[in-house]
Amino acid sequence: MSIAAQKAQYEESLARAEMLAGLRAQRPWYTKVVALAAAKPLGAICLGIIITMWLMAIFAPQVAPYDWNQILVKPRFTPPSPGTWLGTDELGRDVLSRLIWASRLSLSLSLFSVIVGTMGGTLIGLTSGYFMGAYDLIIQRVTDAYNAIPQLLFLIAITSILGTSIVPVFIALTILRIPGGGRLVRSVIISSRENVYVEAARAIGAGNSRIMFRHVFPNAFAPLIILVTIGLGANLLSQSSLSFLGLVSSVYPDWGGMLNAGARRYIERMPWMALAPGVVITLLVLSYNMAGDALRDILDPRLRGSRAGGTRGGAAPRGGRRTPSGQARPPLPRAGGRACRREGRGD
């Protein structure tokens, strides 16, 4: 095959690749969601469980059969039956209704503490990794000292000093998330601060704040999303542990407090009182972790090859390039190939 024929074949394959890329770009958004769900079915199921739990918490007055503190006409300790699908507790209140209402406190406390703690850790890790020096050394030694303390012991100490109301518990859970976010962002910033585009921005007179937030911090955005997803499950488990120990005081129910009331006194005679909140906590924490793993596989460029066949990570073939739409171009024909050698020999 001559060089002209090889170039014509290359241009034809390039036009076909760009046409397919344009068709993919025109697909509606829900087809992309379906494709991601098909690629990560376990993550999609866990995400559906999380969304369902949050919808139940938001619309608790409409979803719950009864009010969270309403005493029913039925006797106490009624086993699960139609009308009271998870039975009643020691005061004759519907366990299912209390479980739905309790999701408001448990989910909102874990969510806001993770958001605020991750924001604080991001700011600390961003400045620590960018400026380095004595400031970074002090921050890292404080973080090492904090990591040497067991988390549950730290939470108990904070609530013992500040009290057991919602605000001290929120502060304790927020502090719990700061070191992880700081360490993650710091590692990303250190690996990105010496890149060529950072040096170019510094050369044209960009300030430190612009370089940090405009050029360096976007590299840590995807890992932070994964960290927040996993941190939601960790904070939910920590908050439920404090409630189980009686260190969260609130007029509203929460899952840890329900587990405490059902497991400590009635686990042998009325197991449904402890099983219901225990299963919900376990299922939701597992869903957060599995959804975080799925997000990591989707957002991490090094793991994207597991979602599709062919070249790992969507990389271009050896010797090839990429089209402007991101598709892999086939390799250009080499001038010193076998066809040229045959033509040179006169075959």
N, C-alpha and C positions, 0 to 999 in steps of 0.2 A: 504494500500500500504506500502510495506516495505521500509526501509531506502535505500537499494541498488537500488530499482526501482525509488525512488524519485531522487537519485543522477544521475541515468542514464537519466531520463527525463530532469534534469537540464543541463547536459552536451550536450544533443541533442539540447535543445533550445539555449544554448550558441553558439554552432557551427552554427546553423541557423542564429543567429543574426550577427555573424562575417562574414558569407558568404554574407548576405545582405549588410553589411557595405562595404565589398570589391567591390560589384557590384556598389554601389553608388559612391565609390571613382574612379571607372573606367569610369564614365560617362564623355562625353566631356564637355568643359567649357560652351558651348552655351546652353546646357540643364539646367545647373544651373542658367544661366541668365534668361531663359524662366520661370523656376520655381519661381525665385524671382519676376519677372514681374507679374506672375499669382497671387502670394501672395500679392503683393502691386501694384495693377493696377494703382491707382491714382499717386503714386510716379513714376511709369514707364512712364506714359504719360507726367508728368511734366519734367522728365529727358529728354525725347525725344524733348520737346519744347526747353529746355536749349541747347541741342546739336545742334538743328536746328538753333537757334539764333547765336550760336558761329560759325557754319559753314558759315552762311550768312555773318558774320563779317569778317571772314578770307578770304573768296572768294568774297568779295564785288565787285571787278572790273569785275569778270566774271558773277556774279549774277545780279547786278543792270542793268536795261535797259539803263540808261544814266549815265553820270558823275554827281557827286553831285552838281556841280555849272553850269551845262550846261543849257542855256536858250533855250527853244524849240520854234518851229515856232507857236505852238498853242497859243491862247491868254491867258492872265492871268486869274486866278481863274476858270480854266476849271474844271467842276465837274468830278467825277470818270467816266471813259469811257474806251473802248478798246484802248490800247496804253498808256494810263495814268490811271492806275487802281485805284490810289488814288487821282487823280486830279493834278492840278498844283497850285503853290503858287502865292504870289503877284508879283513875277518877271518872272513867266512863267516857273519855274523849276519843274521837276517831283518830287512829294512828296514821292512816293515809293522809288525812287533812293536815295533821301536824307535820308530817313528812314533807308535804308540798310547801307549807308555809315556812318551814325551817330552811328550805333551800334559799330563801331570800337572804337571810343573814349569813349563812355559810358561804354561798357563792359570791356575794357582793364583798364580803370582808376579804376573801382570798384574792379577788380580782383587783380591787383598788390598792391593796398592799403590794401586790406584785408590780403594778404599773408604777406606783410612786417609788418603790425600792429599785426597780430597774432603771428608772430615770436618774435617780441619785447615783447608782453604780455606774451608769453610762457617763455621766459628767465627770466623776472621779477618775474612771479608767481612761477617758479621752484626754484629760489634762495630764494625767500621770504618764501615759504612753507617749504623748507628744513632747512634753518638756523634759522628761526624765530627770536626772540629777538627784539632789537631796530630797526634793519633794516626792519623787517616785520611790526613793528608798524608804522614807518614813511611811508612806501609804502601804507599801508591800509588807513592811514589818508589822504594822497594825493589822493588816489582813491575815498574816500568818498567825498572830496571836489570837485573833478571833476564831480562825479555823481550828485551833487547838481546843476550843471549848465545845462540848457536845451541844447540839442545837436545842434539844428539849430542855437541858439544864439552863441554857441561856434564856429561853422563853419563860421558864418558871421563875428565874431570878428577876427578869424585867417586870413580870406581872406581880411578883411579891413586893417589889419596890414601888411601882407606880399604881398598882391597884388592878382589879379584875374587871373593870368596866370595858366598854367597846374601844374607847380611845387608846388606853394602854396596850390592849391586845393588838390593835392596828399598828401602833408604833413598833411593837416587838416583831410582828410579822414583816413589817417594812424593812427594818434593820436586817432581817434574815436574808433578804434578797439583794442587798447592796454588794457584798463581796463577790458573789458570782458574776453579776453584771460587770463589775469593775475589772475583774480578771479577764473576762472574755473580751471586752472592748480594748483593754490595754494590749492584749496579744495581737489583735487585729491592727491596731494603730502602729505598733512597733514594726510589724511586717509591711506596712503601707507607707510609712512616713518618709522612706528613702526612695520611693519610686520616681520615675522620670517626670511624670506630670506634676508631682509635688515640687520637685526642684524647678520646673518651668514656672509654676505659679509663684514660687518664692522669687524667681528671677525677675518677673514682671512687676514685682512690688506688692503682691498680695499679703495681707496681714495674717497673723497667726490664727485669729478667730475664723477668718474666711477659709483658710487652708484646712483647719480642723473640721468645720461643719460642712463645707462645700465639697472638698476633695478627698478627705480621709474618712470621715464618719460614715458615708454611704456604704463603704465596704463592710461595716459591722451590722448593717440593717438586717440582713437575712439571718445571721446567727442570733441576733437579739429576738427576732420573732420566735425562733425555736426555743430559746431560753425562757421567754415569757410563757409559752405553751406548757412547757414542762414545769415551770415554777408555779403555775396555777394548781397543779396537782399536789406539789410539795407543800404549798401554803394551806391548801384545803386539809391535807392530812395533819399538819401542825396545829391548825386551829381546832380541828376535831379532837386532837389529843389533849389540848388545853381544856376544852369543854368537858371531855371525859373525866379529867382530873378535878373538875369543879372550879377552874380558874377563869371562867368567862361568865360574867354576871350580866344577864339581859332578861327583860320581861318577855321577849319573843323566844320561841324554841329554836334550837339548832341541832344538827345531826349528832354532834358529839354529846350534847346533853341528853338527847333521847337515848343514845347508846348507853350512857352511864345509868340512866334510870331503868332501862330494860335489862341490862346485863348484870348489874350488881345485886339486884334483889329478886328478879323474876325470871332469870334465864332458864331455870329448870321447869317451872310450872307454866310460864307464858313466853315461850321462845320467840314468838313473832314480834314482841316488843323490841328485842335486840337485833333480830335478823334483818328487819326492814331497814333501819338506818345503816347497819353494818354493810349490807349488800350495796346500798346506794353509794356510800363512800368508796367502797372498793371498786365498783364499776366506773365511777366518775374519775377517780385517780388513774385507773388503768386506761381509760379513754383519753385523758389528757396526755399520758405518756406515749400511747400509740399514735395519737394525732401529731405529737411532736416529732416522733420518728419519721412519719410520712412526710411532714413538712421539710425535715432535714433532707430526705431523699430527693424531694422536688426542687428545693432551693439551692442545694449544694451542687455546683457545677461538676464536681468530681464524681458525684453519684447519679447524675442524670442518665448515664448510659444504661442503668438498670431498668429504666422505664421503656426502653425501645431497643429493638435489635439493631444489628449493624455496628458501626464504629462507636466505641465508648465515648459518652459525653457529647455525641453529635460532632465529633472532630472531623475535619476534612481528611480525605484519604491521603496517603503518603504521596507527597509531591503535588498535592492539589491546593486549591485556594477556596475562599468563600465568596458567594455572591453577596450583593448589598442586602438581600433579605435574610442572610444568615445560612443559606443552604450550602452544602459542600460542593465545590466545583470539581469536576473530574480533572486529573492531572493533564498538563499540556504535553503534547508529544515532544520527545527529546530529539534534538537535531542529530545527535550521534547514535540514533537507534539502529535497529537491525535493517529497517527499510533503506536508510541512507547508505549503510554499508553495502547492501546488495546493489543499490543503484550505482555506487562508486565502483563496484566490481564489474558493472555492465551486465548483471544477471537479468 
